[in-house]
Amino acid sequence: MKSKIIKRIALSIGGICLLLVAILGVHIYIVTRPQPLDPKAIVMARIDMHQDINQDDADRIVGYMNTQPGVNHTTVNPNSDIVIFTFFPARISGDEIVRKFKTDLHYDHAVRFMPTVAQMSGGCPAGYGSDGSLSAKIIHIFK
């Protein structure tokens, strides 16, 4: 009689453990599977020109980029020869935009800027001001 109770308890505990492992497996599967791209997500990218451009070139680049499908906004700084643009990654990839930019406008030295791991781990530089403000001090504490 006592061994039947012990067997029942052992089977119950084993069944519960098996159920918990199955639930954990389903949870891990749901959490780790790739998520679809959000169609409203906007990504910022940068193109380093590696050649001198003037204001006329900058205006032509802005006009061209703003007509490309998926591009939301474009800014060009002719002093630093940098193009900044935002786009919808659900519609087109940044690499595709840069490839078309290079071939259509014949800027062969243009390169998409990709930050290094160290730069990415530094986070957004906007919040790391050295102005001595309270928010800058709090960010420095957590950093």
N, C-alpha and C positions, 0 to 999 in steps of 0.2 A: 504494500500500500504506500509506504514511504517512498519507494523508488519510482512509483507512478507519478507522484507529486513532483519529485525532483526532475523527472523526464519532462513533465508538462511545463515546469518553470524554465528549464533549459531550452525547450523548443520555443516557448513564448519569447524569451530573451533573444534567442537566435533569430526568430522571425522579425522581431522589432529591429534588431541590428541590421538585418538584410533590407528591411523596408527603409531605414534611415540611409543606408548606403545607396539604395536606388534613388531616393529623393535627392541626395547629394549629387549623384551622377547627372540627373536631369537638370538640376540647378547649374552645375558647371557647364553643361552643354548649352543651355539657354544664354548664360552670361558671356561665354567665350566665342560664340558664333559671330561671324562678321555682320555688322549692321549695315543696312542700305544707306547710301548717301542722302542726306537731308537736302531736298531740292531748294530750300531757302538759304542754305549755308553759303556764306561768301568768304572767299579766301583772298589774302593779299600776297602778291608776288612782286619780285624785283628783277629788272633786267639791267645788268651793267653793260654799257655800250662799248667800252674800251676803245673809243675813238671820240674825237671832238665833235660836238654838235652845237649848232647855234639855235637861236630862237625860232627861225623858220623851220628848221628840222624838227624842233620840239613841237611846233604847231601841227606839222604834217604827221608826226608820230601819234599825237593825241587824236587827231581826226581819224587816222587809220584804226587805231586800237578801239576807239569807241564805236566803230562800225562792225567790229568782230562779234560773232554770236557768242553769248556767254560772258562777255566783258561788261562789267558794271561801271567802272570809273577808271580814268587814267590821269596820272600826273607825271610831268617830265621836268627834271631840273637840268637845264643846259649847262649850268656851272659845274655840276659834279658828273654829268653824263650818265644819269640814272633815270630809268623809267619805272614807276611804281603803278601797278594796276590791280584792281580787284575783279574777281570773276566767280562764276558759279561752277564749282567742280562737278556738280551733277550733270551739267551740260557739256563741258569741255575740260580737258586737262590743261594745266599751266604749261607743260612741255609742248603740247600741240600749239598753243597760242604763240609761244616763243619761236617754234619752228616756222610757223607761217609768217611771223613778223620778220624773221631773218631772210626768208626767201622772197617775200613780196616787196619788202622795202630795201633789200640788198645791203643789210647791215651784217656783214659776215663775221665781224668780231664781237657781236652781241652775245652775251652769255647770261643765262638765268642764274641768279644768285641763290645758292642753297646754303643756309647757315650750318655751321659745324655742330656737333653734339654739345661742345662746351658753350657755344653761343645760345643754343636752345635751352640748356639748363639754367642759363642766367635769367631767363624769363623776359618779360616785357621791360624795356628800358625806361618806359614812361614813368613808372612809379619809383624809380631809384634816384630821385633828384638829390643833390647835395645842398638843397636850400635850407636844411635844418628844420623843416616843417615837422609837425607831429606825425603825419602819415609816413614821411620818409624815415623817421626814427623807428616807428613801429615795424615797417617793412624791414629795416636793417636788423631789428631784434629777431624777427622770424627767419631771416636769411641766415 
